């Protein structure tokens, strides 16, 4: 226990340069920006400590525990995730101002890691590698020394159903769906035999790769759902329904939380919450 605490202190030191601010990005023309990623965790207090030690700020959304970062919010809900992973979302990513020694510190804490050979600078995109939470949620850390914030949300990486070449085709279909529904714009990263070109939404990058086998949907896994913040959510939902989108939970006012929300599942089983009002956290 003493070793775990001392190693977490070392991790905290990496991100102690300035406080975390949770300001969400301004929306795109469709009214959409990055909102949150909601995790299903066995121990909420331990998970909250993990994310706050990374540099996030613990907040409450009604009774719900949330940890805010620049560009996005991590939600925590107690439960027993299905399997040991994240279903149709392969991983989420964060930018760090400095990734020096980060993977080694995670490994010393007993977490599974996949460090980049040669360190962060050896990767064309500055990726330091991956660390896994105790629930199997995979997190990529990308070093960006030019950032003013020590840590910020970066991307959501989907695993497209089916193997290549079908997986590549499925990834292309996923890109088309997220472009049509949320107004995501073509990005500059990605492209290859198992990696489709990325899309950009304000506050995040949406990335896609072909999976070796059919993936579970997200609901009930470590990443239960992803969330986008939407300006004028009620009007957005009406337009989406007129265009054939079927909502699992229709537009709903939640005055006790200070938000409005709706839920939809994409054609690949990824559960998505749409919110308006997370900016007040």
N, C-alpha and C positions, 0 to 999 in steps of 0.2 A: 504494500500500500504506500509506504514512504517513497519507494522508487517511482511509482506511478505519479504521485503528487509532484515529486521533484521534476520529472520529465514534462509534466503539463506546465509547470512554471517556466521551463525552457521554451516550450512552444508559445506560451503567452508572450514571452519577451520578443518573439519575432514580429508580433503584431501590435506592440504597445506604443508605436510611434504617434498615433493619433486616434481619437475616438471614432467608432463606426457611426456612420449616418445612413439612415434607411431610405433616403429620398429615392422614389421610383422615377424611372425615366419618363420624359414627356411622351405621350402616345404618338403613334404613326397616323397616317391619314384615315385609317380604318378605326381609330380610337383605341388601339391596343398597345400595351407595353408589358414588360415582364412584371409579374406579381409575386408568386411564391411557389415553393415546392413543399408539399406536405408529407412528412415522414411518419410511418407507423413504427413505434419504438417500444421496447419492453420496459425500459426505465426512463421516464420522462426527465427526472432530475439529473441523472447521469448524462443523458443526451443533451440537455440544456447546458450543462457544464462544458461538454465537449465543444459545442458551437460557440458559446460565449468565450471560451478560452482561445478559440480561433480568431476572435476579434469582433464577434457579433454582440448585439445588445438585446438582452432578454426583455420582452414586452408581453402584455396580455391582450388578447382579442376576446373580450368577454371572459369565459373560463378557459379559453384555449391558450396554451403556451406557444409563443412565437419568438424567434430570434432574428433580428433585422440586420441586414448588411447593406452597404451601398448597392443599389441596383436590384435587390431582391430580398425576400423574407423566407426563412425556413420555419415551417409549422411542425409541431410535435404532437402526436396523439398516441396515447397508450394502447398497445395491442400486441398481438403475436403475429409477425409478418409471415406470409406463406413462403416456404422455401427459405433460401438464403441469398436474396438478391433483389433486383428491382424490375423484373418483368420487361416490358417493352421499352423502358428507359435504361439504356446501358449504364450511363453515369451522368453526373452533373459536374460542372467545372467552376473553379474560382481563380481569379487573378490575384497574385501576391506580389508585393513590391520586391521582396527578397525571399527566395526559396532555399537559401543556403542552409544545409543541414536539416531541412524540414523532413524529408523522407526518413532519415536516420532517427530522428526524434520520434516519429510515429512508430517505427519498428521497435524502438526501445520501450514504448508503451505497450507493446504486445499486439499492435494492430498489423494486419496483413498489408503489405505495401508492394508496389511494382514500380521501383524507381527507374527513371530514365538512365540508361547506361551513359556514363560520362557526366551526369548532372544536368541541370536545367539548360545551361548554355549549349549543350550538345544537341538539343532538339531545335529544328528549324522554327518552331513556334514558341520555344521557351518552356516546353512542358517539363516539369520536374518529376512527373510520374503520378501514380495513383495511390491513395490510401483507402482502406475499407473500414466502415464503422462495424460495430459488433453485430448489427443486423444485416451486414453484407452490402450496404449502400456504398457504391464506388464513387470516389471524389477525385477529380483531376485538379492539380495545382499548376498554374501557368505563371511563370515569372515575368513581370512587366516593371522593370526598374523605373520607368518614366511616370508611373502612377503616383498620384498624390496621396491616395488612401492606401493603407497597408494591405487591405484585402477587399475584394469586391466580387459580386456575382459575375460569371462569365458566360456559361453555356449549358444547354440541355442536349445530351447526345442520345438519340433514339437508336434502337436496334430494329431494323426493318425485318419483317417476318420472311422466312424462307431463306435459302442459301443462294449464293451467286450461281447463275446470273439472275435467277428469279428475285433474289434479295435486292439486287441493284435496281431491277424494275420496280419493286415494291418501294424502295427508297425514293425513286423518282415520283411515284404516285403519292407518297407521303408529302414530299415537297410541294406537289401541286395542290394537295388538300389544304395545307397550312398557309399557302399563298392565297388561295381562294377565300378561305374562311376568315383569316386573321390579318390579311394584307402583308404577310411577311415578304421581304424583298431579298433578291438574290445577293448572297454574300461573296466573299473572296476566297474563303478557305475550303479545303476538301477537294473532292473529285478524285476518282480512281476506281479500280476494279471492285473494291468493297466499301468505298466511301463516296457518297453523293455530295455534290456541292452544297455548302451551308446556306441557310437562310438567316436573315437578320430581322429581329424585332427590337425596338428600343429597350435597352437594358439586358439583352441576351442574344446569343447566337443559337440557332436550332441546327443541329448536325445529325447526320443520318449515316448508318453503316448497315451493310448486309449482315444478317445473323446467320449462323450455321444451321439453326433449326428454328421452328416456330416458337415464338416467345409468348409468355403469359402476358395478359394485360396488366396494367399497373395496380389496379385496385386490390388491396389486401396484401401487396408486397411491401418491401422496405420503403419504396417511393409510392405511396398510395395514390397520389395525384399531383399533377402540376397545375399552376394557376397563372392566369393572365389578368391584369388589371385593365378594365375597359371603361372608357369615357362614355357616358350616357348608355349604360348597360341595357336598360329597358328597350331603347330604340334599336340597339345592336341585336338583341335577341329577336325582336320582331322581324328585322331584315333577314336574319339567319334562318328563321322558321319559314319565311316566305321563299327562301332559296332551298328548302328541303332539309334543313338541319333539324334533327329531332333531339330535344333536350331530355336528359334523364331527370333533371329537376329544373322546372321552368323558372323564369325570372321571379325572384322572391325578395321581399324587403326584410332585412334583419335589423330592426332598430336597436335591439339589445346589444348588437355587435357594432353598430355604426356603419354597416355596409349593406349593399345589395349583392345578390349572388345568383348564379345559375350553374348547372353542371351538364357537361356533354361528354360523350365517349367518342373518340375518333374511330375511323373504320378499322384500326388495328388494335383496339382494346385499351388505348391509353385514356385514362380518366382525367378530365380537365375541369377545373373550377374557374369560373369567370367571376370577378368581383369588381365592385366600384366602391372605393372608400379606404383601401389599405394605406393610402398616403397619410392618414392621420396617425398611424402608429409612431 
